[in-house]
């Protein structure tokens, strides 16, 4: 027992924390990439006057 936590508890919590952290990082990357939608840095073009973006 480490700090009052059993091995069984740690074998349950550590993978769940890893999954949560990976999901958090994936969500942050998705948020970051939305800044580049229809921007010339990513697609190599600019929108014309009155043209709608490709997302709703």
Biopython code that builds the backbone (N, CA, C, O; Angstrom):
import numpy as np
from Bio.PDB.StructureBuilder import StructureBuilder

atoms = [
    (1, "UNK", "N", (0.828, -1.185, 0.000)),
    (1, "UNK", "CA", (0.000, 0.000, 0.000)),
    (1, "UNK", "C", (0.875, 1.252, 0.000)),
    (1, "UNK", "O", (1.782, 1.399, 0.819)),
    (2, "UNK", "N", (0.584, 2.131, -0.919)),
    (2, "UNK", "CA", (1.302, 3.405, -1.009)),
    (2, "UNK", "C", (0.294, 4.508, -0.746)),
    (2, "UNK", "O", (-0.702, 4.633, -1.459)),
    (3, "UNK", "N", (0.549, 5.292, 0.260)),
    (3, "UNK", "CA", (-0.345, 6.391, 0.651)),
    (3, "UNK", "C", (-1.776, 5.908, 0.890)),
    (3, "UNK", "O", (-2.726, 6.653, 0.653)),
    (4, "UNK", "N", (-1.932, 4.701, 1.347)),
    (4, "UNK", "CA", (-3.247, 4.164, 1.653)),
    (4, "UNK", "C", (-4.011, 3.658, 0.441)),
    (4, "UNK", "O", (-5.200, 3.358, 0.549)),
    (5, "UNK", "N", (-3.355, 3.554, -0.718)),
    (5, "UNK", "CA", (-4.013, 3.087, -1.935)),
    (5, "UNK", "C", (-3.556, 1.666, -2.241)),
    (5, "UNK", "O", (-2.358, 1.384, -2.229)),
    (6, "UNK", "N", (-4.474, 0.796, -2.507)),
    (6, "UNK", "CA", (-4.125, -0.584, -2.825)),
    (6, "UNK", "C", (-3.708, -0.697, -4.302)),
    (6, "UNK", "O", (-3.992, 0.187, -5.110)),
    (7, "UNK", "N", (-3.028, -1.803, -4.631)),
    (7, "UNK", "CA", (-2.630, -2.031, -6.025)),
    (7, "UNK", "C", (-3.840, -2.135, -6.941)),
    (7, "UNK", "O", (-3.817, -1.649, -8.072)),
    (8, "UNK", "N", (-4.882, -2.763, -6.455)),
    (8, "UNK", "CA", (-6.091, -2.918, -7.271)),
    (8, "UNK", "C", (-6.660, -1.547, -7.642)),
    (8, "UNK", "O", (-7.078, -1.337, -8.781)),
    (9, "UNK", "N", (-6.676, -0.635, -6.705)),
    (9, "UNK", "CA", (-7.165, 0.717, -6.957)),
    (9, "UNK", "C", (-6.292, 1.409, -8.006)),
    (9, "UNK", "O", (-6.804, 2.045, -8.927)),
    (10, "UNK", "N", (-4.966, 1.278, -7.858)),
    (10, "UNK", "CA", (-4.061, 1.917, -8.816)),
    (10, "UNK", "C", (-4.198, 1.319, -10.213)),
    (10, "UNK", "O", (-4.152, 2.057, -11.197)),
    (11, "UNK", "N", (-4.368, -0.020, -10.327)),
    (11, "UNK", "CA", (-4.544, -0.666, -11.625)),
    (11, "UNK", "C", (-5.851, -0.233, -12.291)),
    (11, "UNK", "O", (-6.004, -0.380, -13.504)),
    (12, "UNK", "N", (-6.780, 0.291, -11.520)),
    (12, "UNK", "CA", (-8.037, 0.768, -12.081)),
    (12, "UNK", "C", (-7.954, 2.246, -12.456)),
    (12, "UNK", "O", (-8.424, 2.652, -13.519)),
    (13, "UNK", "N", (-7.359, 3.038, -11.584)),
    (13, "UNK", "CA", (-7.369, 4.490, -11.764)),
    (13, "UNK", "C", (-6.339, 4.968, -12.787)),
    (13, "UNK", "O", (-6.646, 5.856, -13.583)),
    (14, "UNK", "N", (-5.154, 4.417, -12.791)),
    (14, "UNK", "CA", (-4.090, 4.899, -13.681)),
    (14, "UNK", "C", (-4.480, 4.790, -15.164)),
    (14, "UNK", "O", (-4.290, 5.762, -15.894)),
    (15, "UNK", "N", (-5.011, 3.662, -15.641)),
    (15, "UNK", "CA", (-5.434, 3.636, -17.059)),
    (15, "UNK", "C", (-6.569, 4.617, -17.366)),
    (15, "UNK", "O", (-6.620, 5.192, -18.452)),
    (16, "UNK", "N", (-7.469, 4.802, -16.415)),
    (16, "UNK", "CA", (-8.553, 5.764, -16.636)),
    (16, "UNK", "C", (-8.019, 7.188, -16.733)),
    (16, "UNK", "O", (-8.487, 7.976, -17.555)),
    (17, "UNK", "N", (-7.046, 7.516, -15.898)),
    (17, "UNK", "CA", (-6.434, 8.845, -15.977)),
    (17, "UNK", "C", (-5.689, 9.014, -17.300)),
    (17, "UNK", "O", (-5.718, 10.094, -17.889)),
    (18, "UNK", "N", (-5.025, 7.967, -17.768)),
    (18, "UNK", "CA", (-4.345, 8.034, -19.055)),
    (18, "UNK", "C", (-5.318, 8.244, -20.202)),
    (18, "UNK", "O", (-5.049, 9.026, -21.113)),
    (19, "UNK", "N", (-6.442, 7.553, -20.161)),
    (19, "UNK", "CA", (-7.466, 7.729, -21.191)),
    (19, "UNK", "C", (-8.017, 9.153, -21.167)),
    (19, "UNK", "O", (-8.200, 9.772, -22.214)),
    (20, "UNK", "N", (-8.279, 9.667, -19.962)),
    (20, "UNK", "CA", (-8.816, 11.023, -19.835)),
    (20, "UNK", "C", (-7.810, 12.045, -20.370)),
    (20, "UNK", "O", (-8.187, 12.971, -21.087)),
    (21, "UNK", "N", (-6.540, 11.878, -20.023)),
    (21, "UNK", "CA", (-5.522, 12.817, -20.463)),
    (21, "UNK", "C", (-5.364, 12.780, -21.989)),
    (21, "UNK", "O", (-5.219, 13.831, -22.614)),
    (22, "UNK", "N", (-5.389, 11.605, -22.588)),
    (22, "UNK", "CA", (-5.318, 11.494, -24.042)),
    (22, "UNK", "C", (-6.508, 12.134, -24.726)),
    (22, "UNK", "O", (-6.363, 12.793, -25.756)),
    (23, "UNK", "N", (-7.682, 11.939, -24.155)),
    (23, "UNK", "CA", (-8.885, 12.558, -24.701)),
    (23, "UNK", "C", (-8.803, 14.078, -24.603)),
    (23, "UNK", "O", (-9.201, 14.787, -25.528)),
    (24, "UNK", "N", (-8.287, 14.575, -23.480)),
    (24, "UNK", "CA", (-8.113, 16.014, -23.283)),
    (24, "UNK", "C", (-7.178, 16.593, -24.335)),
    (24, "UNK", "O", (-7.478, 17.628, -24.930)),
    (25, "UNK", "N", (-6.043, 15.930, -24.570)),
    (25, "UNK", "CA", (-5.097, 16.408, -25.574)),
    (25, "UNK", "C", (-5.699, 16.380, -26.978)),
    (25, "UNK", "O", (-5.455, 17.287, -27.774)),
    (26, "UNK", "N", (-6.477, 15.354, -27.284)),
    (26, "UNK", "CA", (-7.123, 15.256, -28.589)),
    (26, "UNK", "C", (-8.117, 16.396, -28.783)),
    (26, "UNK", "O", (-8.181, 16.982, -29.864)),
    (27, "UNK", "N", (-8.886, 16.713, -27.758)),
    (27, "UNK", "CA", (-9.839, 17.825, -27.844)),
    (27, "UNK", "C", (-9.116, 19.155, -28.044)),
    (27, "UNK", "O", (-9.568, 19.995, -28.822)),
    (28, "UNK", "N", (-8.004, 19.347, -27.352)),
    (28, "UNK", "CA", (-7.232, 20.585, -27.511)),
    (28, "UNK", "C", (-6.664, 20.703, -28.928)),
    (28, "UNK", "O", (-6.651, 21.793, -29.499)),
    (29, "UNK", "N", (-6.201, 19.600, -29.492)),
    (29, "UNK", "CA", (-5.677, 19.620, -30.861)),
    (29, "UNK", "C", (-6.794, 19.935, -31.856)),
    (29, "UNK", "O", (-6.571, 20.661, -32.825)),
    (30, "UNK", "N", (-7.988, 19.398, -31.627)),
    (30, "UNK", "CA", (-9.125, 19.702, -32.493)),
    (30, "UNK", "C", (-9.473, 21.181, -32.416)),
    (30, "UNK", "O", (-9.737, 21.805, -33.444)),
    (31, "UNK", "N", (-9.478, 21.751, -31.218)),
    (31, "UNK", "CA", (-9.746, 23.185, -31.057)),
    (31, "UNK", "C", (-8.697, 24.019, -31.783)),
    (31, "UNK", "O", (-9.024, 25.018, -32.423)),
    (32, "UNK", "N", (-7.435, 23.605, -31.680)),
    (32, "UNK", "CA", (-6.355, 24.348, -32.327)),
    (32, "UNK", "C", (-6.492, 24.313, -33.845)),
    (32, "UNK", "O", (-6.273, 25.324, -34.513)),
    (33, "UNK", "N", (-6.853, 23.153, -34.392)),
    (33, "UNK", "CA", (-6.950, 23.026, -35.839)),
    (33, "UNK", "C", (-8.146, 23.773, -36.420)),
    (33, "UNK", "O", (-8.131, 24.101, -37.607)),
    (34, "UNK", "N", (-9.178, 24.054, -35.631)),
    (34, "UNK", "CA", (-10.321, 24.796, -36.159)),
    (34, "UNK", "C", (-9.945, 26.237, -36.502)),
    (34, "UNK", "O", (-10.652, 26.900, -37.262)),
    (35, "UNK", "N", (-8.842, 26.721, -35.947)),
    (35, "UNK", "CA", (-8.401, 28.083, -36.292)),
    (35, "UNK", "C", (-7.954, 28.169, -37.748)),
    (35, "UNK", "O", (-7.932, 29.260, -38.316)),
    (36, "UNK", "N", (-7.596, 27.036, -38.365)),
    (36, "UNK", "CA", (-7.048, 27.047, -39.710)),
    (36, "UNK", "C", (-8.065, 26.705, -40.793)),
    (36, "UNK", "O", (-7.685, 26.536, -41.952)),
    (37, "UNK", "N", (-9.316, 26.601, -40.458)),
    (37, "UNK", "CA", (-10.315, 26.259, -41.471)),
    (37, "UNK", "C", (-10.398, 27.362, -42.522)),
    (37, "UNK", "O", (-10.566, 28.537, -42.196)),
    (38, "UNK", "N", (-10.279, 26.972, -43.762)),
    (38, "UNK", "CA", (-10.376, 27.890, -44.907)),
    (38, "UNK", "C", (-9.409, 29.058, -44.825)),
    (38, "UNK", "O", (-9.720, 30.144, -45.314)),
    (39, "UNK", "N", (-8.271, 28.866, -44.233)),
    (39, "UNK", "CA", (-7.255, 29.908, -44.184)),
    (39, "UNK", "C", (-6.171, 29.564, -45.195)),
    (39, "UNK", "O", (-5.926, 28.390, -45.472)),
    (40, "UNK", "N", (-5.543, 30.555, -45.729)),
    (40, "UNK", "CA", (-4.545, 30.314, -46.762)),
    (40, "UNK", "C", (-3.362, 29.507, -46.234)),
    (40, "UNK", "O", (-2.724, 28.799, -47.013)),
    (41, "UNK", "N", (-3.049, 29.586, -44.960)),
    (41, "UNK", "CA", (-1.917, 28.852, -44.406)),
    (41, "UNK", "C", (-2.119, 27.349, -44.521)),
    (41, "UNK", "O", (-1.145, 26.607, -44.649)),
    (42, "UNK", "N", (-3.344, 26.894, -44.478)),
    (42, "UNK", "CA", (-3.604, 25.463, -44.533)),
    (42, "UNK", "C", (-4.058, 25.010, -45.923)),
    (42, "UNK", "O", (-3.630, 23.955, -46.390)),
    (43, "UNK", "N", (-4.901, 25.773, -46.578)),
    (43, "UNK", "CA", (-5.487, 25.343, -47.846)),
    (43, "UNK", "C", (-4.870, 26.030, -49.062)),
    (43, "UNK", "O", (-5.143, 25.616, -50.189)),
    (44, "UNK", "N", (-4.070, 27.040, -48.881)),
    (44, "UNK", "CA", (-3.409, 27.713, -49.989)),
    (44, "UNK", "C", (-4.317, 28.609, -50.793)),
    (44, "UNK", "O", (-4.029, 28.879, -51.959)),
    (45, "UNK", "N", (-5.382, 29.071, -50.225)),
    (45, "UNK", "CA", (-6.260, 29.997, -50.939)),
    (45, "UNK", "C", (-6.961, 30.902, -49.936)),
    (45, "UNK", "O", (-6.990, 30.622, -48.737)),
    (46, "UNK", "N", (-7.519, 31.980, -50.443)),
    (46, "UNK", "CA", (-8.333, 32.871, -49.616)),
    (46, "UNK", "C", (-9.758, 32.820, -50.136)),
    (46, "UNK", "O", (-9.991, 32.515, -51.306)),
    (47, "UNK", "N", (-10.692, 33.115, -49.278)),
    (47, "UNK", "CA", (-12.096, 33.107, -49.685)),
    (47, "UNK", "C", (-12.397, 34.345, -50.524)),
    (47, "UNK", "O", (-11.902, 35.436, -50.242)),
    (48, "UNK", "N", (-13.213, 34.161, -51.554)),
    (48, "UNK", "CA", (-13.617, 35.278, -52.389)),
    (48, "UNK", "C", (-14.715, 36.058, -51.672)),
    (48, "UNK", "O", (-15.332, 35.569, -50.726)),
    (49, "UNK", "N", (-14.939, 37.253, -52.134)),
    (49, "UNK", "CA", (-15.983, 38.106, -51.560)),
    (49, "UNK", "C", (-17.346, 37.417, -51.662)),
    (49, "UNK", "O", (-17.782, 37.070, -52.761)),
    (50, "UNK", "N", (-18.007, 37.221, -50.551)),
    (50, "UNK", "CA", (-19.326, 36.604, -50.531)),
    (50, "UNK", "C", (-19.320, 35.085, -50.516)),
    (50, "UNK", "O", (-20.385, 34.476, -50.409)),
    (51, "UNK", "N", (-18.156, 34.451, -50.620)),
    (51, "UNK", "CA", (-18.084, 32.988, -50.596)),
    (51, "UNK", "C", (-18.241, 32.497, -49.166)),
    (51, "UNK", "O", (-17.673, 33.058, -48.229)),
    (52, "UNK", "N", (-19.030, 31.430, -49.022)),
    (52, "UNK", "CA", (-19.272, 30.884, -47.698)),
    (52, "UNK", "C", (-18.148, 29.920, -47.319)),
    (52, "UNK", "O", (-17.591, 29.244, -48.184)),
    (53, "UNK", "N", (-17.817, 29.856, -46.039)),
    (53, "UNK", "CA", (-16.821, 28.864, -45.616)),
    (53, "UNK", "C", (-17.345, 27.447, -45.780)),
    (53, "UNK", "O", (-18.549, 27.239, -45.930)),
    (54, "UNK", "N", (-16.441, 26.470, -45.753)),
    (54, "UNK", "CA", (-16.840, 25.096, -46.025)),
    (54, "UNK", "C", (-17.514, 24.410, -44.834)),
    (54, "UNK", "O", (-17.996, 23.285, -44.969)),
    (55, "UNK", "N", (-17.556, 25.060, -43.688)),
    (55, "UNK", "CA", (-18.251, 24.479, -42.548)),
    (55, "UNK", "C", (-19.506, 25.270, -42.263)),
    (55, "UNK", "O", (-19.571, 26.453, -42.598)),
    (56, "UNK", "N", (-20.511, 24.651, -41.653)),
    (56, "UNK", "CA", (-21.790, 25.351, -41.416)),
    (56, "UNK", "C", (-21.692, 26.444, -40.407)),
    (56, "UNK", "O", (-22.688, 27.108, -40.116)),
]
sb = StructureBuilder()
sb.init_structure("model")
sb.init_model(0)
sb.init_chain("A")
sb.init_seg("    ")
for serial, (resi, resn, name, xyz) in enumerate(atoms, 1):
    if name == "N":
        sb.init_residue(resn, " ", resi, " ")
    sb.init_atom(name, np.array(xyz, "f"), 0.0, 1.0, " ", f" {name:<3s}", serial, name[0])
structure = sb.get_structure()
